[in-house]
């Protein structure tokens, strides 16, 4: 058998050796390496630029007639395939950079010496070049000049998308299978995780008000009606047996635009009176039958979530709901304003009194009404409502929390301890805790009850 078929030709080896030792060879390969690095930068920048396009910029491209604008519109209509194409291109170019830089190193230093420290140095240099010049710099520039960037790269990306369509199809098929399996399992992301993510992503330019609104949106779906409602002890309601003069006297004193009307006891709500319905009849005598103006009440259970209630308010065009317990008794009242306040914060009008909610004596000491909801209490202190989950039981107010911890109605001046909180009962009546002073110690202590 002819040995020339098995061994490389001496002529071909001499040609390779001549080329490898020629400075032109290294210059040519260096230029190719720079070109590949530039391509990596363009591809990485395109990835950010395409997905940073604003709606008005996409709309402008749809009305344009240039080749690049048509290519942009076509690519952006199928974002998954676009992303797959960009990733395939970027990886091919980066692999080519690594292979070429390795080949040049071999020719410079020899294959036997490219070990140990040389390999580490080569890896570091190539990685730095790809990450900094091929990823970071172009992506920063592209994010700020997205339309101009994609206008230059869209035709080339469009051609690559057509060329690499079989590979993109394979990648998207596998991705769709994985995505379906993940959707079936669902995502186990808690509200605490979302709040933590919010804290991490908030910048110095984000105001406290904006952070509060974002946290309100995150927590919105977790709040129940009982956490937001006004308790029955604080509900203003009219008795259906009142004559018109008695009714108008009460209307003038309370200033509410919608008030529940009950028969005999507040557990028997007959309907809701809208003050605007009374305006045409304000000159009537005491015998006027104002009861005919009542509108049907909207009743909701205590367990209902406020995000669901907001949708009901929108669908039924009502602004007030009566909260009922499991036995049909009235637990409280909730309005559209109460729900909106959970997102945007307190909304005060001319009838609201800011001082009745709480007083801040110093950075660690507050005085609260016992009827203050635990939700509002936690907002003022800047803690999560879950702080008291282990002891709150079914209570939704600060006074109810202290009753759960203490297991009995405390006396005025009595102190109740929980973690690093010291609750001092300021005033109490035979039925409920009226006012509480709260002191927050710097370090948490073990739970113990009354002194």
N, C-alpha and C positions, 0 to 999 in steps of 0.2 A: 504494500500500500504506500502511496506517495505521502511522505512526511510533510509535504508543503501544505496539505489540507489541515494538519493538526497544529502546526506551529505558525505564529504570526510571521509575516514576511519581514525580512530585515529592512526592506525599503520603507514599509509602513512604520516600523518602529523608529527608524531614523528620522522620518518626517515629523512624528509626534514629538520626539526629543528635541528636534530643531525648533519647532514651534513653541514648546514649553519653555525653552531657554531664552527665547527672544523677548526683549522688553515690550515689543509691540503686542505680544500675546497677553501679557499682564495688563497693559493699558486697555486693550479691547475688552477683556473680561471685567476690568474695573468699571468701564463705561456701561457695559451690560448690567452690572450689579447696581449702578446708580439708576439706570432706567427702570429696573425691576423695583427698586425702592420707591421711585416716583410713582410707578403704577400702583404699588401697595397703598401709597398715600391717597391717590385719586379714588381708589376703590373704597377705602375706609371712610374717606370724606363723603363719598356718594351715599354710603349707608346712612349716615347721620343726616345729610342734607335732604334726601328723599322723605324721610320720616319727620323732618322738621318743617316741611312746607305748611304754610298757613292756608286756611280755606280760601281767602281772597286770592292768594297766589295760584292755587290750583284752578280757581275759577278763571283767572286771567289766562292760564295756559289752555283751558278748554276753548276759549274764544280766539286764541292765536292760530296762525296758519303756518308757522315755521316748523321745520323738521324736528328740532329739539323739543318744541312745545308739544307736538303730537306724540313724540316718544315718551315724554314725561307723563302725559295723561294715560297712555296705554300701560306704562309700567306701574303707575300708582293705583290703577284699578285692580291689580292683582298683587297686593303687598306681600303675601306669603311667597309667591314665586319670585318676586323681586328680591326679597331677603335671601332666599335660597341661592339665587344666582350670584349675588354679591358675596356671600360667604364662600361659595365654591371658588370664585375668582380670587378672592383674597387669600384663601388657603393655598391655592396653586402657586400664586406669586410668592408667598412667604416661604413655601417649601423650596421653590426654585432659588430664592435668595440664600437659604441655608445650604443647599447643595452646591451652588456656585462658589460661595465663600469657603466652603470646606475643600472644594477642588483647588482653588487658588492657594490655600494654605498648604495643601499637600505638595503642590508644585514648587512653592517657595522654600519649604522646610523639609520636604521629604515625608513619605508616609510613615516611616518608622519613628520619626521624632514627634509626630503629632499625637502625643499622648499626655496624660497627666495634666500638668499646669497649662500647656498649650491649648488643650481641649476646653479647659475651664475658661481661659481668657477668650477664646473664640466664641464660646457659648454666650458669655456675658456681652461681648461687643455686638454680636449679631442680634441678640435679644434687645439690647438697648436701642440699636438702630431701628429695628422693626417697630418697637413700642413707641419710641419718641417721635421719629420722623415719619413712620408709616401709620401710626394710630393717633397719638395724642394731638400733635400739631395740626394735621389736616381736619380732625374732627372738631377741634375748637374753632378753626376758621370756617368750616362748612356750616356749623350750627348758627353762625352769625350772618352768613352769606349763602343761605340755602338755595334760593332760586337761581342766582348767578352760577353757583357751583354745579347744580344738576343740569343747567342749560348747556354746559360744556361737556359733561360726561354722559348725558342721557343717550345720545346716538350709539356710543360705544357699548354702554350697558345693555341697550336694546339688542344690539347684534350678539353680544355674549349670552343674553337671555335666550335667544333663538338657538344658538349653537349648543348651549349646555342644558337645553330643555329635558332631554332624557334623564340626566343626573338629577335635575331639580324635581322632576316628577317622582323619581324614586325616593328622594329625601322627604318630599311632602307627603307621600303615601305612608311612610313610616311615622312621620310626625302626626298625621291624622289618627293613626291607630293609637299612639301614646296619648294624644289629647283626649280621645274618647274614653280611655281607661281612667285618666285623671279626673274627667268630669263625672264619671260614675261614682268614684270614691269621694269626690268633693274636697274642698279645702278646709282644713281645720285651723282657721285664723280667728283668734279671739279679739275682743274689743281692746284688751290690754296690749296685744301685739300691734294693733292699729294705732293706739295712742302713743306707744313707744316709737313706732315708725314716724308718726307725726312730729314728735320731739326731735328725732334725728334729722328730718328733712327740713325743719323750720330754719330759716336764715335770720340773720340779724335785722333784715329789713322787715320781717314779719312782726306786726304789732301784737300786743297782748290781746286786743279785741279780735284780731283775725285768728289768733290761736284758739281763743275761746269759741269762736264760731265753728272752726274746723273740728274741735273736740265735741261740740254740741251735735254736729252732723254725725260724727262717728258713734256717739253714744245714743243717738236718737232712737234707733230701732230696738234698743234694749230696755227702754223705760216703759213702765206700765202706768195705767191711769192713776192708780193709787199713789204713785210717787210724785205726781204732778198736781193732783186735784186739790181743791180747797175743802177741808173737812166739814162735816155737817154742823159742827159747832160754830163755824165761821160763815155759814151760808145765810145770806139775807133772802128771806122768802115772805110772801104776803099770804094772809089767810083769805080764803074765798068768800067768807061771810062778811068781810069788811064792806061798809058802804063806800060810795064814790069819794066822799070828802075825806074819810079815814085813809082810803087808798092814796089820794093825792098828797096828803100830808106825809105819808111814808115815802112816796116817790121823791118828794122834794128833799127829804132828809138823807136818803142813801145815794142818789146820783147815778144808779146803774141803768144801763139801757135795756137790759133783759133780766127779768126776775121770775123765779119759779113761784107758783101759786099752789098752796096745799089746802087740804080739807082735814080739820081736826088735828092732825099731826104731820110733821114734815115727811114722814114715811109714806104719806098718801099724796103724791104730787098730781094735781089735776091738769096742769099745763104750764106754759111759760107766757108771761105777759111782756110784750114789746112796747117800750115807751113811745115809739113812733106811731103805734096804732092808737094811742091815747090823744095825740095832738089835736085831731079834729073835734074832740069832745071835752076839752078842758073847761068849757063854760057850762057844762051840764050840772044839774043839781044832784043832791045826794042819792036820789032814787035811780040814777042812771045805772043800767045793768052792764057794768064793765066786764063782767064775767064772759059775755058773749065774744069778747075780743081775744080770748085765750087761744094760743096756738098749741098744737100737740107737743108734748115733751119728747125729747129724744133720750132714751135710756141706754146706758152701756154698762157692762160688768166691770168689776174692779180689775180683773186680770187682763183686760184689753190693752194692747200696745198702742202708744200714742201715734206711731207712724200709720197704723191702720185706722185709728180714729180720725187723723187728719184727712185721709182719703174719704172717709164717710162724711166728714164736714163738707168737703168739696162736692161730693156727689149729691148730698141732700140739701145743700145751700143753707146750712144752719151754723151757728157760731157758739152754741152752748149745749151741753149734755149733762144729764143727771146720772151720777154714778150710783149703782145699786149693788148691794151685797148678795150673797147666795140665797138669802131669804126674801129678797125683794125690797128690803128696807133701804132708805137713802143713806149712802155713805158720804157723799159729797157732791161737788159740782166742778166741772172743768169747762173751760172756754177755749176758743181758738187762740186767744191771746196767750193763755197759759202754755199752749203747745209751741207757739212761735218763740216764746221767751226761752225755751229750752235750747234754741239754736242761737238766737241773736242776743240773749241776755235780757235783763229786766227792761220792760217798756212801761215808763211811768207817765201818767196823765195828771190832770189837775186834781183828781180825786184820790190819787195814791199818796200814801204817807211813807216816806223812806225810813223814818226813825223806828217804826214798829217792828222791823225785821230783826235787826241786831245792832248792838253798839260795840265798837272796838275800843277797849280801854288802853291796850298797848299791843306790842307785836305778838304776845303770847296769850292775851286774855280778852275774852269776848263775853257779851251778855246776850242771850237769845231768849225769844219767847218759846215756851214749851211746845206750842203748836207748830213751830217751824218744821217744815218737812225735812227729812233726812237728806233728801236730794239737795235742797237749798243750803242746808247746814254744811254739807261736804263741799259745795261750790265755794262758800265763803272761806272755808279753811284751806281750800286747794288740795283736797284729798279725794281719792276714789271712793264711791259709795260702798265698794266691796270691803273697805276697811272694817266695817261693823257687821258684816254678814254672819259671823259666827255667834253673835249675841242678839241680833236685832229681832229674831223670830218673825212675827207677822207685822211688827210695828212699822209705821211709815213716818212718824214724827219724832222729834228729839225727846219729848216727854215720854212717848211710848217706848223708845229705846232704853231710857233710864228705868222705866218700870220693868222691862225685861231683865235688865242687869240686876236690879235691886230686889226683884220678886215681891215687892210691896210698895205702897205709896210712901215716899220718904217724907221726913219732916223738914220744915224750913231750916236752912243752915246745914243740913246733912250733906256730907261729901260722898261721892260715888266715884270709884277709880276704875279705869279701863285703859290698859296699855300705858301710854304716856299722857292720857287725858285725865284731868281732875274736874268732875262736874259738881258744882256747889248749887244746891237748890236755894234760890233766892226767895221765891214765894210759891205757895201751894194752897189750894182749897181742898175741901173734902173729896173732890172728884178727880182732880187732875193737877199736874205740875204746870204752873203758870209762867215762871221765869227761871232761867238757869244761867249761872256764870261758868264759863268753860276756860280752864287754864291748861295750856299745852306745855308739858315739860320737855326739856331738851333731849332726854334719852328715855326710851321706853322701859317700863317696869312690868313685872308680872301682874296679872289680873288679881285684884282682891276687891271685895265689895265694900260695904260700909265700915266706917271707923268704929 
